[in-house]
Amino acid sequence: MNIEVFYSNVEAERARRGWTISQISEKLNITEKTYRNRLANAKDLPASDVYALATLFDVSADYLLGLSDKIGRA
């Protein structure tokens, strides 16, 4: 996984929706610190977290991971 691409795509989706880190953390039912830590340590991010972010943003996990340019889910 290209961590820079993953982080960039997550941040792009967050910005596209105009959500703050506080709002996204609330939607994921985690603390802001946990959210920041998970993104900072994305190389160890469990698949369940990638899935949760993809579901929240309504995008494909492949897009978030930088494996596809297609944003939407199939």
C-alpha positions as CSV (number, residue, x, y, z in Angstrom):
1,M,0.0,0.0,0.0
2,N,1.2,3.5,-0.9
3,I,0.6,5.3,2.4
4,E,1.0,8.7,1.0
5,V,-1.7,8.0,-1.6
6,F,-4.0,6.4,1.0
7,Y,-3.6,9.4,3.3
8,S,-4.1,11.9,0.4
9,N,-7.3,10.1,-0.8
10,V,-8.8,9.9,2.7
11,E,-8.1,13.6,3.2
12,A,-9.5,14.5,-0.2
13,E,-12.7,12.7,0.5
14,R,-12.9,14.3,3.9
15,A,-12.4,17.8,2.4
16,R,-14.8,17.1,-0.5
17,R,-17.5,16.6,2.1
18,G,-16.4,19.5,4.2
19,W,-16.1,17.3,7.3
20,T,-13.7,18.2,10.1
21,I,-11.6,15.5,11.8
22,S,-13.9,15.8,14.8
23,Q,-17.0,15.1,12.6
24,I,-15.3,12.1,10.9
25,S,-14.2,10.7,14.2
26,E,-17.7,11.0,15.5
27,K,-19.1,9.2,12.5
28,L,-16.6,6.4,13.0
29,N,-17.4,6.3,16.7
30,I,-13.7,6.8,17.6
31,T,-11.8,9.7,19.2
32,E,-9.9,12.2,17.2
33,K,-6.7,10.9,18.6
34,T,-7.5,7.4,17.5
35,Y,-8.4,8.7,14.0
36,R,-5.1,10.6,13.7
37,N,-3.1,7.7,15.0
38,R,-4.7,5.2,12.6
39,L,-3.9,7.5,9.6
40,A,-0.4,8.1,10.9
41,N,0.2,4.3,11.1
42,A,-1.7,3.5,8.0
43,K,0.8,0.8,7.0
44,D,-0.7,-1.3,9.9
45,L,-4.3,-0.3,9.3
46,P,-6.6,-3.3,9.6
47,A,-8.9,-4.1,6.6
48,S,-11.9,-3.3,8.8
49,D,-10.7,0.3,9.1
50,V,-10.2,0.7,5.4
51,Y,-13.7,-0.8,4.8
52,A,-15.2,1.6,7.4
53,L,-13.6,4.6,5.7
54,A,-14.6,3.4,2.2
55,T,-18.2,2.9,3.4
56,L,-18.3,6.2,5.2
57,F,-17.1,8.1,2.1
58,D,-19.1,5.8,-0.3
59,V,-16.0,5.1,-2.3
60,S,-14.2,1.9,-3.2
61,A,-11.5,0.6,-0.9
62,D,-9.3,0.2,-4.0
63,Y,-9.5,3.9,-4.6
64,L,-8.6,4.8,-1.0
65,L,-5.6,2.4,-1.3
66,G,-4.5,3.9,-4.6
67,L,-5.1,0.6,-6.5
68,S,-7.8,2.2,-8.8
69,D,-8.6,5.6,-10.2
70,K,-12.3,4.8,-10.0
71,I,-13.7,6.6,-7.0
72,G,-17.1,5.0,-6.7
73,R,-18.0,1.5,-5.6
74,A,-18.8,-1.1,-8.1
